[in-house]
C-alpha cells in the first residue's frame, strides 16, 4: 500500500463491516459482542474497532510491512482503551 492509498475513516468502517459479514477475523465479531454487552452502542464499538484497524493500516503503509493479525487482535483485546492511551 502506497502512502496515497491510506484508508479513510469511512473505508476503515466499511472494512470492519466486511470483516464482520465474512466472520474473518472472528476476533472482530467477538470484540463487537463484548463491547456491546458492556453497554457500548454498536456504532461506537465499530468506530473503536476501526481505530484498532487503523493502527495496522498505518503501520503497513509506514513500514511497507505485512498486516500483523496478532497485533490487531491485541489492540482489539485492549478496547475500549485505545492503544495510544498506554504510550507514555
N, C-alpha and C positions, 0 to 999 in steps of 0.2 A: 504494500500500500504506500503510495507516494503522499507527501505532505499535503498536496492539493486535493487529495481524496479522503481526508479525515471526515469521519461521520458527524453529522449534525445531531442535535438533541432529538429531533423527530425521527431521524434514522436509527438512533440508538433504541428509542422506544419501540419502533417497528421491529427491530431485530429481537428485542426481548419478547415481544408478542409472538414473533415467529418461533422463537425457542420454546415458548410455552405451547404453541399449537403443535409443534413437532415432538415435544417431550424430550428435547435434546439441547443442552444437558438437563437431566432430570433435576439437578440441584436448583435450577431456576424455579421450577414449579414448587419444589419443597420450600424454597425461600419465600416465595409469594404466599403460600399457605401459612407458613409460620408467622410472617409479618401480619397477615390479615387476622389470624387467630389472636394476636396480641393487640388488636384494635386499630391497626394501620389501614386506612382506606386503600382500596385496590389501586387507584390511580397514583397515590403517593408511593405505594410499595413498588409499582412498576418504575416510577422515577428513580427510586433508590437503587433498584436492580440495574437500571440503565447507567447510573453513576458508577456502579461496580464494573460494568461492562466498559465504560469509557476509559477506565484506568488501563484495561488490557489493550483497547484500541490505540490509545495514546502511546503506550509502550511499544507496540508493534510498529507504529509509524515512526516513532523517535529512533528506535534502535534497529529498525528493519529486521526484527526478530519474528518469532513464531508466537501464536496465541498460546498462552500458558493457562490451561484449564485448571490446574492445581491452584494457581494464584487467584484466578477468577472465583473458584469455589471458596477459597479462604476469605476473599473480600465479601462474598455473599454471606458466609457464616457470620461475619462481623456486623452485618446490618441489624438494627438500624443505625449503628455507629458507622460513620463514614471513615474510610481508611486514612484520609488525611487528618482526621481528628487525633490520631495517635502519634503523628510526626511532631517531634519537638526539637 
